[in-house]
């Protein structure tokens, strides 16, 4: 999973314009974000047709505000430049919750 410390609007447009892209907004200080760390490689493997990015919410605060990312960890999914789904809240998420969400987008 590629990590992006500072995401701006131009970079967001660039990375989401082709194919299925999953953005995970998180932060170093967030224990609920780190809860998912052991499962992220498996989730990426299970959804190998998608490109995954881990976005540092604190370094990307303008984009996070624009996308209404108020809680982390949160996921926003794009298909060919259009947002197609979001799992955005402040709650801890399990591997099953994330995978069920991603499956629901097909």
N, C-alpha and C positions, 0 to 999 in steps of 0.2 A: 504494500500500500504506500503510495507516494504521500509524503507529508508536505503540507504547505503552511508555512509560518505566517505569511501575509498575503491574503487573497484580496484583490481589488476587482472592480467590475469588469475591467478588460480581461484579466486572467480568468475570471469566472466564465465569461463568454467564450474564451478560447478553449478551455478544458471541457466545456459541456456541449460544444457545437456538433460533435459527431458521436453517434452510438449512445449506449446506455452508460451513464455516469452516476456513481453513488458518492455523495459527499457526507462524511461524518464530521460534524462539528464537535470539538472537544477542547479540553484544556489540561495542561500539566497538573494543575492543582486539584482536579476533579476526580474524587475516588470512584464515583459511579461510571465515569468514562473509562478508567483503568480496569474496571471490572470486566469490560468487554475485550480487553487486549488479548487474552489467551485465545479467544474465539475468532478474532478477525481474520486470521489466515484461513481458517476453515470456511468462514462465510465467503471470503473471496474465491476460494476454490469451488464452493457450491454454486456460485454465481459468476463463473469465469467469463461469461459473455459481457460482463460489466467491468468498467474501469473504476477503481476505488481510490478516493483521496481522503486523507485525514486533514482537516482544516483546524488550525489553531484559532479558536474563537476570539481569544484576547488580541491576537495580532491581526485579526480580520473583522474588527468590531463594526466597521461601516457596512460591510456586506452582510454581516450577521444581523444588524439592525434592519437593513433593507429587506432581508428575507424573513424577518420576524422570528429569529432564533433567540428565544428568551431563556430557554433551558437547555442544558447539555447533559448527556450526549444526545444529539439529534441528527437525524438523517434526512437529506433531501436528494431526490432522484430526478435526473434529467434524461430525456430521450431526444437526441438530435436538437439540442438547444432549448427544448421546452420542458418545464417542470411537470412531472407526471405523478409525483407522490411525495409525501413527507410524513415522517415520524418524529414530530417535534414536541418535546415536553421536557420537564426536568427530572423525570423518573429514571431510575436505573433500568436498563434493558437487558434481557437475556438473549442468548444466541437464538433460541426458538422464536422470540418476539421479533427480532430483526429479520430472521429468515422468513417468517410468516408474512411480515410486511412486504418484503421484497417479492415473494411469490404472488402476493395479491395484485401486483402491478402488471402481471402478464395477461 
